[in-house]
Every structure is written in C-alpha cells, then in structure tokens.
C-alpha cells in the first residue's frame, strides 16, 4: 500500500516508467491526472508503448464525459486533468482504482488548493506522484505531496509544520531527519548520474544596463512602490495589501524588459529587447535553434513583432493554444520549421520535447528556479545530441538581480532536501 514520488529530473522518462509499471500490472485499473496540456501526450505515449491497454481521455464537454463514465469499468487507464477532476468529483466517488498517478504533482504543492483537496478524495490502493520538482519553495510543499501518496506518514500538517518547517533555520539538522523519512519513498535520478551520453549544459548570465529613459521610468516606479510599502507597514496594512504591492512588483519586472508594456506613451528604448535581438540574429545566422521563455505574453508578442521586422521566422505558444495545436507546433519546430520558438513560461514549462533546440534563453527571471529548470529541460533531455547553451538576460541594478539571489537560496534548500544524500543507502 505504500506510494511514492518518482522524482527523476525532467527528460528522464517518468511517463515511460509509469506506463511500464502499469503494463506490468495487467488487469488493474489506473487513473492518471495531468495538466490539461499533457492529456494528449499521455494518450499518445500509451498508444506508442502499450497499445494493448484500453486507454481513454476523460475530457470534452460535460455530456461527453458523462457518457464515458457509463463505461468506466471497461478501461484499463483513464486520463483526466486537474480541472476536470474537480468538476467530475461526484462521478469518481464510487470508483475504486488500483493505482492513481499524478503527473506534474507540483500542481498540489498547496495543501489547501482545490487541486489538492480533489485528488486526495480519489479512492486508490496505491498512489504515485510524478514530478521533477517535488519541492520548489518550502518543506510544506513536500508535505502536501506526501499527504496524497501516503496520508499521515509525515504526520498531520500542523505537526509537520511545527516540528520541521518552522525549525528549519534554527536547526539545520532537521534536513537530515526529513531526508531519512522520505528517502525510501522517493526514486530520484539526476541527469549527471545516469545519462553519460547527454551533452553538457552551459549556463551563463547576460547582464544588460537599462536605457537612460528606461532607468528614469524604473526609478519613478521603484520609489513609489517603496513609499507605498513603507506606508502600508507603518499603518499595519501590509498583510491586506499584498495583491496591490505585487502588482507594482510585476510592473517593475515588466519595465526591466520594456517600459512600453506598462506605459502607452513611452518612446524610449529597451536594452533587453536590443540585447536579445542581437543574440537571436547572431544565433540564427550560425544555424542554431532557439527557445525563448518569458513570464509575460505581452513581452513575447512585442518580441514577435521585432522578429517579423527582421524577417526571422518563429513559432509562438502561450496558454491560449490548444493541446492539439501545441503538438503540431512542436512537431513543426522539431522538423526544422522556424529557428526561434517564443514560449510563455507557464504554458510551455512542461510536457514539450524540443530537443532540436540547442539554445535556451530566459528573457526574465522567475521566482522559482525549479520552474526555469523545467523550461530549460524542454531542450536538455534524452534525445539531445548537442551541447545546450542556457542564457539568462538580467537587467543590472534592478529587482531582477534580487530575484536571481532568491533563486540561489531556494536552489540551496532544494539541493539540501532532495540532493545527493537522498540516494545514500545509509538514509534508509
């Protein structure tokens, strides 16, 4: 009855391993819950590697799904999404699965979220979580995933928080205790350990100095944001103003890239746009294939306009693109159509195999390094035959530098909890 986390790094075949496991347990009934964008990916992989299994994607409109529920016992594997699971919860209440797999299990890292509450209601004898990033920010995220795979094993939420999460800074040895508890239930491989043939990944940071007008705009917004925060703290209103403050932080991040995203009448330049255009023009001329990730779709669209002007062909993907179209875009890019792929970080950070690319550019830093790593691993994965160059473009002397420092501290915590010690037999 024990469950577990398959925590292999991105690109090492968690989907394939899961299918092999399901195939070795014939006669069982399995539920796979995945992000919407990966539903078709799972069905395709089953058709490719386990055609003898009867697999159904429980998607479509309410009427279509209801019809499938009438024949639910005829299927070996059911694939659904986190969003549809919440809507169809009533239909799952009387179904007993042998296995339940959560793909991209970081979707339940918040124990109080609707995703988390819904999946924990599923009846399954054995549960597995698949995620290259079992923990992105704090130990409580790890607790939430364990609460799904083995409820109660890491105590209840309050006790775990008091005993481990809150004592982390004062008592570093807490890490070792958590490590021993989770080690037998986490299968984790790193690329550097198991794939000797995978080419190297070269990472570098490109620091750019903002344009004169850009600096003026940034300083004005930055000063105002600081005054606002100081005022809220002084009046004890900080807790209730987090959304407002976050909106100013977001504007600052956008100004670092291109102030015209925030200001309609901005007529100055953008150092980042100039830097990336120079980088892309050179890379395309040298025959490279490039992925560009950004958190902001508005920024990607402006970059697309610049690429059109320079007559550089590109693909574009954000959250509005359907699953079927995503697969077509990926196929077209991998077959050599277009040299540049502009991708929204949240829409394209998972489930894409883009090994034809050999340069990955992060146009703006994101709070969680694990999310950036997932995006990079669209190219740096099994099947890649070239060295992958990863470039972060950072505006000097801005909030972006602070985000990079925050990433480093999070990366250190992730390494301590899920690093090499986890695979040490002495921890079992």
N, C-alpha and C positions, 0 to 999 in steps of 0.2 A: 503493500500500500504506500510505500514511500514514493514521493515525487522527486523532482529535481529541476535544476536550471541547466540548460545547455547553453553555456556562455562563451562559445567559441567566438573569436573575433570575426568581423564582417568578411564575407567572401570565402569562408572555410567550409561551407556546405551544411549549415544547420537544417535547411529544408530537406536536403537529400538524406541526411542521417535520420531524420524523423520519419521519412517515407520508408526507409529500410526497416526501421523498428516496427512501424505499423504493418508492413508486409510480412514480417516475421511472426506476427500475432494474428494469423488469419482467423476469421470468424468473429473478430472483435468489432466493436462499434466506436468510432472516434469522432470527436468534434474538434475542428481547427478554427480558432478565432484569430483573425488577422486584420490589419488595417485595410481599408477599402481598396487602396491602390494595389494591394498584393493578392487580392482574391483570385484573379485570373492567373497570376503567376503560380499559385499553389495548384490550381486545377491543371494547368499545362504541365507542371512537374510530375503530377500523379499520372497523367496520360503518357508521359515520356518514360518514366521509370517503373510504374506499377499499373500497367493498363488492365491487369486482371481485377483490380479493385473497382467497386462501383462507387464513384465519387459524384457528389452534387454540390453546386454552389447555391446556397440558400440566399439568393439576392433577388433583385427586381422589385416590383411593387407588392403591396400587401396581399393582393389576390393571388399573385404568382407564388408567393412564399407559402401562403395558407395551403395551396394545392400540394406543394412539396411536403408539407408537414403530414399530410394524409398518408404518405408512403414512406415516412421517415425510417421505419424499421427495415426497409429494403436496401438501404445504403450502408456501405462499409465506412465511408467517410463523408462528413458534412463539413463544408467550409462556409463560414459566415464572417461578418465583420463586427467590430466592437459596437458600432452604431445600431446595426440591425439586431444584434443580440439583445440590446436594451429594449427595443421595440417588441421583440418576439418572446420576451421572458416567460410569458404565460404559457406559450406552446412548449417550452423546454422543461417546465416544472415536473412533468410526469415521465420524462425520458431519463433513463439511466445509461450513461456512457461507460465504456471500459476505460477510455483514455480521453483526456482533454489537453490539447496543445494551445498555448498562447504564443502567437508569433509577435515579435517586437513587443515583448512583455513590459517594456518601459511605459507602455500605454496605461499600466495600472500602478505606476510608481506612487501616485497619490492615493492613499488608502480610503479617502473619503469621496473620491470621484465616482461618478455614475458608472464609468467603465469598470472600476474596481469592484464596486458593490454588485454589479450584474454578474461578472464572471464567477464571483465567489458563491453565487447561488446555484451554479451548474452542478448537477449530480454526476460525479465521475469517480471510478475506483482509484485511478492514478492520474496525476496531473503533472504536466511539464510546462516550463516556461522557456521560450527561446528568445535570447537577447544578447547581442554583442556588448551591451551596456547595462548590466544588472543594476548598476548604481551610477547616477550622474551627478547628484548634488549632496546627498546625505544618507546616513545609515537607515533612516526611516523608509527610504525607497526600497531598500533591500528587504526590510521587514515586510512591506506590503506584498512583494512578490512571494516571499516565503509563506505569508498568510494565505495565499492562493494554493501553492503546491502542497504545503503541509500545515494546515491551520493549527496554531497552538505550539508548534515546535519552538519558535523563537518567542514564546510567552505571548501575553496579550500586548496590545500597542502601548498602553501606559507603562507597563512594567519594563518593556524593552527600551522605551524612550528614557526612563529614569535610570535604568541600570547601565545602558550603553551609550545611547545617542548624546545625552546631556553631560556625560562624564568624559567624553572623548578628548577634550582639550586638556583637562586636568590630569587624566590618567591614560597616557599613550598605550599602556599595556592592554587596555581594553580591546585594541585592534586584534591582538593575538588571540584573545578569548573568542571574539566573534569569528575569527578565521578558523579556529578549531571546530566551532559549532557548524559552520556552513560547508567546510571543505569536503565532507563525504557526499554532499548533495549538489555539488557544482562541478560539471565537466567543462573545463575551460582550456582551450588551446590558443596559443599565440602564433601568429604567422612566423615570427623569427625562429620559433622552436620546431615547427613541423613542416614548413614548406621551404626547403633549401633552394628549390628552383625558382621561387618567386623573386623577381628582380628587386633591387633596392628602392627605397622611397627617400628622395632628397627633399628636405623641408627647408624653406627659407622665408624670411620676413622682409618685405619691401616697405621701408618707411618713406612716406611722402610728406612734404611740407605743404600745408594748405596755401592756396592763393591768397593774396592780400585781402580782397573783398570777402573771401570765404572766412578768413580769420576774424574779420570785423563782425560778421554775422554770428559766427560761433561764440565770440566773446560776449556779445549782447545777450544771446540766449542763455549762455552759461551763467552770467552774472544774475540774470533774472531768476533762473532756476535755483541758484544758491540762496538768493534773498527769500524766495518762496519757501524753501526747505527750512531756513532759519526761523522764519515767521511761524511756520506750522509747528516746529519743535517748541518754540517759545510759548505758543498758545495751547500746547498739548493737543494739537490736532493732527499730528503726523500719521498716526495709525489710520485715521479716517480719510487721509488724503493721498494714499499710496497710488491710486489709479491716476490722479492728476499729476503727481510727481513723475510717475512712469512715462506719461505722455510727453513730458518735457525731456526726459532722458532719451526717449525714442527720437524726438526731433533733433536732439544734439547728435545722435548717431547718424541721422539722415543728412544733416549739414556737413558732417565729416566726409560724406560721399559726394553730395551735390545739393547745395542750398536751394536750387530751383525746385526740388521736390517739396520743400516746405514753403517757399516764397514764390508767388506768381510773378512778381516784378523784379526778380533777381537777374542781373545782367552780367555778373562777374563770371569767373571761370571755376573749374573744378579740377584740382590737382590729381585726384584719384581717377577721374574719367580719362584725363590725359595720359596718366601712367598706365592704366590698363589697356588703352587703345594702342599705345606704343608697344606694350608687351604682346598683345594679341596679333598685331600686324607682323611683328618680327617672327613670332611662333608659327603663324600660318605660312609665311614665306619659307620657313625652314621645314615645312611639311609636318608639323605637329598637329595633334588633335587635342582640343582643349575643352574642359568643363569649367564653367564659371558659376559659382554659388553665391547667392545673396539672400538675406532675410526679406528684402523689400522688392516686391514685384514692380513697383513704380520705377525703381532704380534699374531693374533689368530691362524694362521697356525702353527707358532712355538710352541705355547701352545698346539695345537693339537698333534704335534709330541711328546711332553713331556708326554701327556696323554696316547698316544699309547704305549710309552715305559713303562709306569707304569701300563699298561693294564686296564686303566679306559675308559669305553665306553662313547662316546659323540656324539652329533649332531653338525652340523656346518651350519650356514646360513649367507650369505652375499648378496650383490646386484645382483650377477650373477645368483642367484637361482630363477627359475620361480615361478609365483604365485601358480600354481598347486602343485609344489613340496614343496613350503613353507607350504601349508595347510597339506600336508602329513607328513612333519617333525613335525609340531606342534601336529598333532593327535597322531603320534607315541610316542612323548615325554610325552604327557599328559596321554597316556595309560600305561606308565611305562618303555618304552624302553629307555635305557641310563639314566645316572644320571646327566650328565653335558650337557648344551646347550651353545655352543660358538656362539655369535651373533654380527655381525657388527652393531654398534650403529645407523648408518643412515638407514641401511636396515631393522633393526628389532625394531626400536624405536616406531613403530606404527602398529596397526592392528593385533597384535598377542595376543591370550588369552592363557596364560601359567600358570594357577592357580595351576597346580600340583607342581610348584616350590615353595620353601619356603626360599631360599637364593638367593639374587641378588648381584653380585659382579661387581663393576665398576672398570675395570683394569687401566683406565687412565681417568682423569677428562676432561670434555668438557666445552667449553666457556659458553654455555647456560645451567643454572641449569634446565630450563624447559624441555630441551631435555633429560637430565638424568632422570628427574622425570617421563617423558613419558615411558622411557625404564623400570624403576622400576615398573610402573603400568601394565606391561605385567603380573606380578605375583600378585601385590597388587590391586585386583579388585573384583567385585562381583563374588562369587563362591569360593573365597579363604577361606579355613577353618582353616588355621594355621597362627601363627604369622610369619610375613615375616621379615627376617634379611637382611638389606642392608649394604654392606661393600664397602667403598671406599679405594683403596690402593694408597697411595701417597708417592712419593719419597721425603724424607726430604731435605730441603735446596735447592730446585730446582724451576723451572718455574711452576711445578705442584702446589706448595703451593700458588703461586701468582694467578693461575687460580681459585683455591678454594676461595681466597679472593674476586676475581672479581665476582664469582658466588654469594657470600653473598650479595654484593652490588646490583646485578641485582635482586636477590630474594627480597630484601627490596623494590626496586622500584615496582616490580610486585605486592607485597603484598599491597603497598600503593594505587595503582591504582585499583586493582581488588580484594582487600581484603574484610574484613567483612563489611566495610562501604558501599560497593556496594549494599548489600542486605537490607540496612536500609531504611524503607519507607519514612523517612524524606528527602531522596535524590530525591524522585520522584517529 
